[in-house]
Amino acid sequence: MTVVPRLVLSAPSSGHGKSALAIGLLAAFADRGVDVAGFKVGPDRVDAAYLGLAAGRPGRTLDPRLVGADRIAPLVGHGAAGAGLAVVQGSMGLYDSLAGRPESESTAAVATALRSPVVLVVDVAATGQSVAALVHGFRSYDEQLWLGGVILNRVASSRHEELLREALDDIGVPVYGALRRQDLPSVLPARRYGAVPALARTDEATRAVRRLGEAVAATVELDRLLALARSAPPLPAPPWTPPAGREDAVARPVVAVAGTPGGSYSHPETVELLRAAGAEVVTVDPLHDEALPAGTGALVVGGGLPESYAEQLSANRRLCIAVAELARTGRPVVAEGAGLLWLARELDGLPMCGVLDAVGTRRDGLVVGYRQATALTDSLVGPAGTVVAGHKEHRGVLVPRAGARPAWSWDGGAPEGFVWRGVHASQLTLHWAAYPQLAARLVDAAVAAAADPATARPDGVPA
């Protein structure tokens, strides 16, 4: 049995303040000396990065569509190993689902799968005693849900708070905190900067997390919340474990993973899978490092690299040249999300790595959503015909959309992505915990290419 004290923080809808509260809770408990872990429901790596900054350990995403519902509890057990508290930040409203599958992909479904109490964050700026009807509805809607209590946000006055508490007391719902309208300042760096400030631990991001922690510590009853978290039963499944590599493996190829000293642009599980498969994983910062790590035999650029840093990526010409040379020699390169744009010839007229004969342009509209994709070409990711679930979130588009050997196809869309020599590049982002064989294939390909580059197959898969 895996015992993890845990809470799921949700809200009636977006905009109630649960992101700031989740970050503040982790920071407040960490400041008290509690070992904490943060998780984000859905594919949002930006929120996950700030949860990680507050917790002092990698923030992780829990996405049933990307990893499968049966992996949610194991991933929490793995990511919260040794922690005295895990805080799971919900997505949108408690019963909402980005893809319209609330029974399996909503925050409520995740909370039920985790057997975790839910604390509902409610913006009460324009609400009085009707808060009781609202909360009662959320509690009654799903009899399997464990609604442990609420935190009130944007309370107007002491009298307002008294009315709200009395109304909720009438229906037997505990209140764990009440924050005034000014208590949760808007201090986090703009989302256009993506996860970079949190992963790089910039002064602005660090100060913001500290201020949120101070605000929560002053207004939320932390001891009662911790008691609620400790009342959760053992997780219903053992922790997830990255599969070990081959026992006969001798060579440990160096795999460079794009990121910052504080974390990569890939899911934390990606790095763990690569290490378990036998790789020596080293971080390369595309914005600042002018060379790949010594001995690099493969490169992984995760989907968390923001498009908004196109100017800095382009200005780092030495690294662009090094990446192009790595790809030209047939070494494995996996690029997701904006990593595809970085490998293109140019983006918005700015020169990029030039690995792919394509031109990128950033547009105003945001493309976002899940895709069930089928591999069209044998590649590092898998043989042609492999079916995966991935996520797209981007403004940049490429012309052409796909190379002569496309990466993916899906219903309602033209072929997408590029497979060239050892390169697999696409704006579709996968969660590697659902496809652990990907790490093993990449490590095997890196070993084969290092042993005899001339014999590496054009698709990057070892002969």
C-alpha positions in Angstrom: 0.0 0.0 0.0 1.2 3.5 -0.9 0.1 6.1 1.7 0.2 9.7 0.3 -1.7 12.5 2.1 -3.4 14.3 -0.6 -5.9 17.0 -1.7 -7.5 17.9 -5.0 -8.0 21.6 -5.4 -10.9 22.4 -7.8 -13.5 25.1 -8.5 -16.9 25.6 -10.0 -15.2 27.0 -13.2 -12.1 28.7 -14.4 -11.2 32.0 -12.8 -11.9 31.3 -9.1 -8.2 31.4 -8.1 -7.4 27.8 -7.8 -4.0 28.1 -9.6 -2.7 30.8 -7.2 -4.1 28.9 -4.2 -2.5 25.6 -5.2 0.9 27.3 -5.7 0.4 29.2 -2.4 -0.6 26.1 -0.5 2.5 24.2 -1.6 4.7 27.2 -0.8 3.1 27.6 2.6 3.5 24.0 3.6 7.0 23.8 2.3 7.9 26.9 4.4 6.6 24.9 7.4 9.0 22.1 6.6 6.5 19.7 5.0 7.8 17.8 2.0 5.2 18.5 -0.7 4.5 17.5 -4.3 2.4 19.3 -6.9 0.4 17.9 -9.7 -1.8 19.5 -12.4 -4.8 17.8 -14.0 -4.6 18.0 -17.8 -1.8 18.9 -20.2 -0.8 22.3 -18.8 3.0 22.2 -18.1 3.1 25.9 -17.2 1.0 25.5 -14.1 2.9 22.2 -13.3 6.2 24.1 -13.5 5.1 26.7 -10.9 3.7 23.9 -8.7 7.2 22.4 -8.9 8.9 25.6 -8.1 6.7 26.0 -5.0 7.2 22.4 -3.9 10.9 22.1 -4.6 10.5 18.9 -6.6 9.3 18.5 -10.2 5.7 19.4 -10.9 3.8 16.8 -12.9 0.7 16.6 -15.1 -2.0 14.0 -14.6 -3.8 13.6 -17.9 -6.1 10.6 -18.3 -6.3 11.1 -22.1 -2.5 11.1 -22.5 -1.5 8.4 -20.0 -4.7 6.4 -19.4 -6.9 6.5 -16.3 -5.1 3.5 -14.9 -1.8 5.3 -14.6 -3.1 8.3 -12.7 -2.8 6.8 -9.2 0.6 5.1 -10.0 2.0 8.4 -11.3 0.9 10.2 -8.1 2.5 7.5 -6.0 5.7 7.9 -8.0 5.8 11.7 -8.1 4.9 12.1 -4.4 7.3 9.4 -3.0 8.3 10.4 0.5 6.1 13.5 0.5 4.0 14.5 3.5 1.4 16.1 1.2 0.4 16.0 -2.5 -1.7 18.9 -3.9 -3.4 18.2 -7.2 -4.6 21.3 -9.0 -7.7 20.8 -11.1 -8.5 22.0 -14.5 -11.4 24.3 -15.5 -14.5 23.4 -13.4 -14.7 20.3 -11.2 -16.9 18.3 -13.7 -15.5 19.9 -16.9 -13.5 18.1 -19.5 -11.5 19.7 -22.4 -12.5 16.9 -24.7 -16.1 16.4 -23.5 -15.4 13.3 -21.5 -16.2 14.3 -17.9 -16.9 10.8 -16.7 -13.2 9.8 -17.3 -11.2 13.0 -17.8 -12.5 15.7 -15.5 -11.0 16.8 -12.2 -13.8 14.9 -10.5 -12.9 11.7 -12.3 -9.2 12.2 -11.3 -10.2 12.8 -7.7 -12.3 9.7 -7.6 -9.6 7.6 -9.2 -7.2 8.9 -6.5 -9.8 8.4 -3.7 -8.9 11.9 -2.7 -10.8 14.6 -0.9 -11.7 17.7 -2.9 -11.4 21.2 -1.7 -13.6 23.6 -3.7 -12.2 27.1 -4.3 -15.2 29.5 -4.7 -15.0 33.1 -5.8 -17.7 34.7 -3.7 -17.3 38.3 -4.8 -20.9 38.5 -6.0 -22.4 35.7 -3.9 -24.1 35.6 -0.5 -26.0 32.8 1.1 -26.5 31.2 -2.3 -23.0 29.8 -1.9 -24.7 27.0 0.0 -26.8 26.0 -2.9 -23.9 26.1 -5.3 -21.6 23.9 -3.1 -24.5 21.6 -2.2 -25.0 21.0 -6.0 -21.4 20.2 -6.6 -21.4 17.8 -3.6 -24.6 16.1 -4.6 -23.9 15.8 -8.4 -21.7 12.8 -8.1 -22.2 10.4 -5.1 -18.7 9.0 -5.6 -17.0 12.4 -5.1 -15.6 13.2 -1.7 -16.1 17.0 -1.2 -14.0 17.7 1.9 -14.7 21.4 2.2 -14.2 24.8 0.6 -11.9 27.8 0.5 -13.6 31.1 -0.1 -11.9 33.7 -2.3 -12.5 37.4 -2.8 -14.6 37.8 0.3 -15.7 41.5 0.7 -15.7 42.0 4.4 -15.9 40.3 7.8 -19.8 40.5 7.7 -19.7 38.9 4.2 -17.5 36.1 5.5 -19.8 35.5 8.5 -22.9 35.1 6.2 -21.0 32.7 3.9 -19.7 30.6 6.8 -23.2 30.4 8.4 -24.8 29.3 5.1 -22.1 26.6 4.5 -22.4 25.4 8.1 -26.1 24.8 7.6 -25.3 22.2 4.9 -22.3 20.7 6.9 -19.5 21.8 4.6 -16.3 22.9 6.4 -14.6 26.2 5.4 -10.8 26.0 5.4 -10.0 29.6 4.7 -11.4 32.9 3.5 -9.3 35.3 1.4 -10.2 38.9 0.8 -10.3 40.4 -2.7 -6.7 41.7 -2.5 -5.2 38.6 -0.7 -4.1 36.7 -3.9 -2.1 39.2 -5.9 -1.6 38.8 -9.6 2.1 38.3 -9.3 3.0 35.3 -11.6 4.9 36.1 -14.8 2.8 36.4 -17.9 1.8 33.1 -19.4 3.4 34.0 -22.8 6.7 33.2 -21.1 5.6 29.7 -20.6 7.3 27.5 -18.0 10.7 29.2 -18.5 10.6 31.6 -15.4 9.6 28.8 -13.1 12.1 26.2 -14.5 14.8 28.9 -14.5 13.8 30.0 -11.0 14.0 33.6 -12.0 13.8 36.2 -9.2 10.3 37.3 -10.4 9.0 33.8 -10.3 10.5 33.0 -7.0 9.2 36.2 -5.4 5.7 35.5 -6.8 5.6 32.0 -5.3 6.8 33.3 -2.0 4.1 36.0 -1.9 1.4 33.5 -2.7 2.7 31.3 0.1 2.6 34.1 2.6 -0.9 35.1 1.5 -2.2 31.5 1.9 -0.4 31.0 5.2 -2.1 34.1 6.6 -5.7 33.1 5.5 -6.0 29.3 5.2 -6.2 26.8 8.1 -3.2 24.7 7.1 -3.4 22.3 10.0 -7.0 21.4 9.3 -6.2 21.0 5.6 -3.3 18.7 6.4 -5.6 16.6 8.7 -8.1 16.3 5.8 -5.3 15.2 3.4 -4.1 12.6 5.9 -7.5 11.1 6.1 -7.2 9.9 2.5 -6.9 6.1 2.2 -3.9 4.4 0.6 -3.6 4.9 -3.2 -5.4 2.1 -5.1 -2.4 1.1 -7.1 1.4 0.8 -6.6 3.7 3.6 -7.7 4.7 3.8 -11.4 8.2 2.7 -12.1 10.3 3.4 -15.3 11.1 0.0 -16.9 14.8 -0.8 -16.6 17.0 -1.0 -19.7 18.7 -4.1 -21.1 20.9 -5.9 -18.5 23.6 -6.4 -21.1 23.8 -2.7 -21.9 27.4 -1.4 -21.5 27.4 1.9 -23.4 25.6 4.9 -21.7 24.9 7.4 -24.5 24.7 11.0 -23.6 21.1 12.3 -24.3 20.8 16.1 -24.3 17.3 17.2 -23.1 16.3 20.8 -23.8 15.5 22.8 -20.6 17.1 24.9 -17.9 19.1 24.0 -14.8 15.8 23.8 -12.9 14.1 21.3 -15.2 13.4 20.2 -18.8 10.8 21.2 -21.3 9.7 17.5 -21.3 7.6 15.7 -18.7 9.8 14.7 -15.7 8.9 11.1 -16.6 10.7 11.5 -19.9 14.1 12.1 -18.2 13.4 9.2 -15.7 12.6 6.8 -18.6 15.7 7.8 -20.5 17.9 7.2 -17.5 16.2 3.9 -16.7 16.8 2.9 -20.4 20.6 3.4 -19.9 21.1 7.0 -21.0 23.3 9.7 -19.3 20.9 12.6 -19.4 22.3 16.1 -19.6 20.3 19.4 -19.9 21.0 21.8 -22.7 19.5 25.3 -22.6 18.4 26.4 -26.1 18.3 30.0 -25.0 21.7 30.3 -23.4 24.0 27.3 -24.1 26.1 27.8 -27.2 27.1 24.1 -27.6 25.6 20.7 -27.0 27.0 18.8 -24.0 30.2 16.9 -24.7 29.6 13.5 -26.3 25.9 14.2 -27.1 24.5 11.2 -29.0 20.9 12.2 -29.1 18.6 15.2 -28.5 15.1 15.5 -27.0 13.2 18.8 -27.2 10.0 18.6 -25.2 6.7 20.3 -25.9 7.2 22.8 -23.1 9.6 25.0 -25.0 7.6 28.2 -25.6 7.2 29.7 -29.1 7.5 33.2 -27.6 11.3 32.9 -27.4 11.9 32.7 -31.1 14.2 35.7 -31.1 16.5 34.1 -28.5 16.4 30.7 -30.2 17.4 32.3 -33.5 20.2 34.5 -32.0 21.9 31.4 -30.5 23.5 30.5 -33.9 26.3 28.3 -32.5 23.8 25.9 -30.9 21.6 25.9 -34.0 24.6 24.9 -36.1 25.5 22.1 -33.6 21.9 20.8 -33.6 21.9 20.8 -37.4 25.2 18.8 -37.5 23.9 16.3 -34.9 20.8 15.7 -37.1 22.9 15.5 -40.3 25.0 12.7 -38.9 21.9 10.6 -38.2 21.9 10.9 -34.5 18.4 10.6 -32.9 16.5 13.8 -32.5 13.0 14.0 -31.1 11.3 17.4 -31.2 7.8 18.1 -30.0 5.7 21.3 -30.0 7.8 24.4 -30.6 10.8 22.1 -31.0 9.6 21.4 -34.5 9.6 25.2 -35.3 13.2 25.4 -33.9 14.3 22.7 -36.3 12.8 24.6 -39.3 14.7 26.8 -41.7 13.2 29.9 -40.3 10.3 31.2 -38.1 8.8 34.6 -38.8 11.8 35.4 -41.0 14.3 34.5 -38.2 16.8 31.8 -39.0 16.5 28.7 -37.0 18.4 25.4 -37.0 17.7 24.6 -40.7 17.3 20.8 -40.1 14.0 20.7 -41.8 13.2 22.4 -45.2 10.2 24.2 -43.9 9.2 27.8 -42.9 7.3 28.7 -39.8 4.9 31.6 -39.1 3.2 32.5 -35.8 -0.5 33.4 -36.1 -3.0 35.0 -33.7 -5.2 32.0 -33.4 -4.3 29.2 -31.0 -4.5 25.6 -32.1 -5.3 23.4 -29.0 -6.7 20.0 -28.4 -6.1 16.3 -28.2 -5.4 14.1 -31.3 -5.5 10.3 -31.7 -2.7 9.9 -34.2 -1.3 7.1 -36.4 2.3 6.9 -37.3 2.8 7.1 -41.1 6.5 6.3 -41.1 8.8 4.0 -39.2 10.7 6.2 -36.8 12.1 6.5 -33.3 8.6 6.8 -31.9 7.5 3.4 -33.3 6.8 1.5 -36.5 4.3 2.8 -39.1 0.8 2.1 -37.8 1.5 2.9 -34.2 -1.5 4.7 -32.6 -0.9 7.3 -29.9 -2.8 10.0 -28.0 -1.1 13.4 -28.0 -1.8 17.0 -27.4 -1.3 20.1 -29.5 -1.1 23.7 -28.4 0.6 26.2 -30.7 0.2 29.4 -32.7 3.0 28.7 -35.2 2.4 26.8 -38.4 4.8 25.3 -40.9 4.9 25.3 -44.7 4.9 22.5 -45.7 3.0 21.0 -42.8 4.7 17.6 -43.4 7.8 16.3 -45.0 8.2 13.6 -47.7 8.0 11.1 -44.9 5.3 12.5 -42.5 5.2 11.7 -38.8 1.5 11.4 -38.2 -2.0 11.4 -39.5 -5.4 11.8 -37.7 -9.0 12.2 -38.6 -9.8 15.6 -40.1 -6.3 16.7 -40.7 -3.6 16.4 -43.4 -0.4 14.4 -42.6 1.8 16.3 -40.1 5.4 16.3 -39.0 8.7 15.2 -40.3 10.8 12.0 -40.2 14.2 12.5 -41.7 17.3 10.4 -40.9 17.2 10.1 -37.1 14.8 13.1 -36.7 11.2 12.8 -35.5 9.7 16.3 -35.3 6.0 17.2 -34.8 3.9 19.7 -33.0 2.1 16.8 -31.3 3.3 16.2 -27.8 3.2 12.8 -26.1 3.4 11.8 -22.5 6.3 9.3 -22.6 5.0 7.5 -19.4 2.3 6.1 -21.7 4.9 4.9 -24.3 7.9 3.9 -22.3 9.3 2.0 -25.3 10.1 5.3 -26.9 12.9 6.0 -24.5 14.4 2.5 -25.1 14.2 2.9 -28.8 15.9 6.3 -28.7 18.7 5.0 -26.4 19.2 1.9 -28.7 19.4 4.2 -31.8 21.9 6.4 -30.1 24.1 3.4 -29.2 23.9 2.1 -32.7 24.7 5.5 -34.3 27.7 6.0 -32.1 29.1 2.5 -32.8 28.9 2.9 -36.6 27.2 6.1 -37.9 27.4 4.7 -41.5 25.1 1.8 -40.6 22.4 3.8 -38.9 19.1 3.4 -40.8 17.7 6.6 -42.4 14.7 6.4 -40.0 17.1 6.5 -37.0 16.1 3.0 -35.8 19.1 0.7 -35.3 19.6 -2.0 -37.9 
